[in-house]
Amino acid sequence: MHRNFFVLFLALLLALTVACTNKKSVNPLANVGSKQPDKVLFDRSMDAMKHNRFDVARMTLQTLINTYPDSEFIARAKLAVADSWYAEGGSTAMQQAEIEYKDFRTFFPNMPEAAEAQLKVANIHYQEMEKADRDFTHAMRAEEEYRSLIQEYPDSKLVPQAKQRLREVQEVLAQREYNIGRFYYLRLAYPAAIARLKTLVDRYPLFSGADEALYLLGQSYEGEIEVIRKNGRMNEVAKGKMIEQLTQEASEAYGRIIKRYPAMDRALDAKARLEGLHQPVPRPTRAALELNKKEVASRQQAGIMSSMLGNFEKHPDVAKASHVGDPTLVDPAPTNPGDVIRKVAALAGGDNKVSVETTNGKIAPNQEAPRSDSPAAADPAAAAPEQPAAVQDSAAATAELKPGAADPNELKPNVEADPNALPPLQQSNQLENGGGASGAVSSSASAKTEEMADISSSKKKKKKGLGKLNPF
C-alpha cells in the first residue's frame, strides 16, 4: 500500500513539473482564468478602450510591449494601439493611426490581421475624401491603398469590401475627369478635351456617365473637324487626310457606346451620329447588353432630400457607383493633348518643327537673339598675341572683309540717323589721338563744339547790350 502511494505521489509530482515547464507554450487566450502579467495588461487595455479611455489604453499597451517583448500578445497589442487612434478620431489621430497600421504591416506581414490593417489605412483616406470639384488628394490615396489590399491579399475575406469601396472612389475620380473634359469642350479646346475624355473612358469603364463621356469625346472630334474645314491656309490634300482620321476616331467613340453601353441613354444618340457621319453602326452582343443592364440596375438614385442637402455636404455622393464588375487595378497610359495634336499633324505631312523667318535682313520676333559671346568685328592689328585661337580666327575672318563693307554681325538701329545730330562725346584717350580717322572725328567734334560756344557767347553779349558796338 505504501508502495502504491509512493508511485502515485511521483506521478503527480512529474505532472506538476511538466505543467510548470510548458507554462508559456499554452495559449493564454484558451485559459480564461490565466493570471499571467502580460494577459492582465492586455485585458486592462481592452477594458479602457471599451470605456473610451484611449490614453490609458495606449499607455497600458505600450507597457506590455516594452516589458514583455516575447509575449504572445505583442501583435495584438500593436494592432490595438492603432485601433485606439482610429477609434479616437480627428485628423491628428487618423494620421497617427495610419502610421501604426503601416508599422504593424511591416512587422507582421503574414498575419491575417495585416489585411485588416491595410483596409483601415484605405478607410482613413476614404472618410476624408471630398467632392469631385474639390481637392482629390485623399481620393487618390484611397484608390492606391484599396488597390494594394486587393493585389497583396487576394485571398482575404476583406477583398469584396475593398472592391466596392474602390468602385466608389473611382466614381468620384471619373466625375472629376469628366468635369475637366467638359470644361475644355465648352472652351473649344478640343485637343485638351479629347485627351481628358479618352483617358477617362480607358481608365474608369464602370463610370456611371461613361456613355456621356464617350458621346462628348465624339463631339470633340467633330468640333476639331469643323476647325480644320474652316482653315483656308491648309493644303486640301492634307486637310482631307486629317478629316478622314478624325472622322474615324469619332466613329470609334460612338461605336464604343453601342458595343459597351447599349442599355444607357446615349446609345440612340450615338447611332444617329454614326448615320450622320455615314459610318457603319455596330450591333451589341447579348453578353454586353446583359452586363450593362446589371451595372445600371446596381446603381442607386439619390432622393430629393439627399440632392438638396448634398450641396452643403463635404463628402461626395457615391450612390451612382456600380456594385458589379471589377474595378481597374492598373491605370493605362494617359492620353496627352500634345500627342493628339502631333498625331493629327503627322497626317498633313508636317515635320512639327518651328521655322525662323527673316524679313529684309531684320531680326524676326521668333529669331534667336544675338549672343554676347558671338564673334564680333575686330581690328586684327589691335589683337594681342596672347588671345585664344577662337578670337584670332574671328579677327582674321573680319580682316578679309573689303574696306567700307558692312559687317553682317553688326547690330543696327531701325531708326535712320539724323545728319544734323552731334556725334557722341569721345573719351580722353581718343581726343588726344591726332592721326587717322579717330583724329579727324575728334577734330571735327572739337570744331563744332567751339562754334556752338561762340554762338552761345554772342547771344549773351546781345542780351547785355555789348552787341551794339559793331554797327555793321
DAJO-V726540 format. One record per backbone hydrogen bond with DSSP energy under -1.0 kcal/mol. NH is the residue of the N-H (numbers start at 1). CO is the residue of the C=O. If there is no record, write none. Layout:
nh=(NH | NH)
co=(CO | CO)
//
This chain:
nh=(5 | 6 | 7 | 8 | 9 | 10 | 11 | 12 | 13 | 14 | 15 | 16 | 17 | 18 | 19 | 20 | 21 | 22 | 30 | 34 | 40 | 41 | 42 | 43 | 44 | 45 | 46 | 47 | 48 | 49 | 50 | 51 | 52 | 53 | 54 | 57 | 58 | 59 | 60 | 61 | 62 | 63 | 64 | 65 | 66 | 67 | 68 | 71 | 74 | 77 | 78 | 79 | 80 | 81 | 82 | 83 | 84 | 85 | 86 | 87 | 88 | 89 | 94 | 95 | 96 | 97 | 98 | 99 | 100 | 101 | 102 | 103 | 104 | 105 | 106 | 107 | 108 | 114 | 117 | 118 | 119 | 120 | 121 | 122 | 123 | 124 | 125 | 126 | 127 | 134 | 140 | 141 | 142 | 143 | 144 | 145 | 146 | 147 | 148 | 149 | 150 | 151 | 152 | 153 | 156 | 159 | 162 | 163 | 164 | 165 | 166 | 167 | 168 | 169 | 170 | 171 | 172 | 173 | 174 | 175 | 176 | 177 | 178 | 179 | 180 | 181 | 182 | 183 | 184 | 185 | 186 | 187 | 188 | 189 | 190 | 193 | 194 | 195 | 196 | 197 | 198 | 199 | 200 | 201 | 202 | 203 | 204 | 207 | 210 | 213 | 214 | 215 | 216 | 217 | 218 | 219 | 220 | 221 | 222 | 223 | 224 | 225 | 226 | 227 | 228 | 229 | 230 | 231 | 239 | 240 | 241 | 242 | 243 | 244 | 245 | 246 | 247 | 248 | 249 | 250 | 251 | 252 | 253 | 254 | 255 | 256 | 257 | 258 | 259 | 260 | 261 | 264 | 267 | 270 | 271 | 272 | 273 | 274 | 275 | 276 | 277 | 279 | 289 | 290 | 291 | 292 | 293 | 294 | 295 | 296 | 297 | 298 | 300 | 307 | 308 | 309 | 310 | 312 | 321 | 340 | 341 | 342 | 343 | 344 | 345 | 346 | 349 | 350 | 362 | 367 | 374 | 387 | 392 | 393 | 394 | 395 | 396 | 397 | 398 | 399 | 401 | 405 | 410 | 421 | 431 | 432 | 439 | 440 | 441 | 442 | 443 | 444 | 445 | 446 | 447 | 448 | 449 | 450 | 451 | 452 | 453 | 454 | 455 | 456 | 457 | 458 | 459 | 460 | 461 | 462 | 463 | 464 | 466 | 469)
co=(1 | 2 | 3 | 4 | 5 | 6 | 7 | 8 | 9 | 10 | 11 | 12 | 13 | 14 | 15 | 16 | 17 | 18 | 27 | 31 | 36 | 37 | 38 | 39 | 40 | 41 | 42 | 43 | 44 | 45 | 46 | 47 | 49 | 48 | 52 | 53 | 54 | 55 | 56 | 57 | 58 | 59 | 60 | 61 | 62 | 63 | 64 | 68 | 71 | 73 | 74 | 75 | 76 | 77 | 78 | 79 | 80 | 81 | 82 | 83 | 84 | 85 | 90 | 91 | 92 | 93 | 94 | 95 | 96 | 97 | 98 | 99 | 100 | 101 | 102 | 103 | 104 | 111 | 113 | 114 | 115 | 116 | 117 | 118 | 119 | 120 | 121 | 122 | 123 | 131 | 136 | 137 | 138 | 139 | 140 | 141 | 142 | 143 | 144 | 145 | 146 | 147 | 148 | 149 | 153 | 156 | 158 | 159 | 160 | 161 | 162 | 163 | 164 | 165 | 166 | 167 | 168 | 169 | 170 | 171 | 172 | 173 | 174 | 175 | 176 | 177 | 178 | 179 | 180 | 181 | 182 | 183 | 185 | 184 | 188 | 189 | 190 | 191 | 192 | 193 | 194 | 195 | 196 | 197 | 198 | 199 | 200 | 204 | 207 | 209 | 210 | 211 | 212 | 213 | 214 | 215 | 216 | 217 | 218 | 219 | 220 | 221 | 222 | 223 | 224 | 225 | 226 | 228 | 235 | 236 | 237 | 238 | 239 | 240 | 241 | 242 | 243 | 244 | 245 | 246 | 247 | 248 | 249 | 250 | 251 | 252 | 253 | 254 | 255 | 256 | 257 | 261 | 264 | 266 | 267 | 268 | 269 | 270 | 271 | 272 | 273 | 274 | 285 | 286 | 287 | 288 | 289 | 290 | 291 | 292 | 293 | 294 | 319 | 303 | 304 | 305 | 306 | 309 | 318 | 336 | 337 | 338 | 339 | 340 | 341 | 342 | 346 | 345 | 359 | 364 | 371 | 384 | 388 | 389 | 390 | 391 | 392 | 393 | 394 | 395 | 398 | 402 | 407 | 418 | 427 | 428 | 435 | 436 | 437 | 438 | 439 | 440 | 441 | 442 | 443 | 444 | 445 | 446 | 447 | 448 | 449 | 450 | 451 | 452 | 453 | 454 | 455 | 456 | 457 | 458 | 459 | 460 | 461 | 466)
//
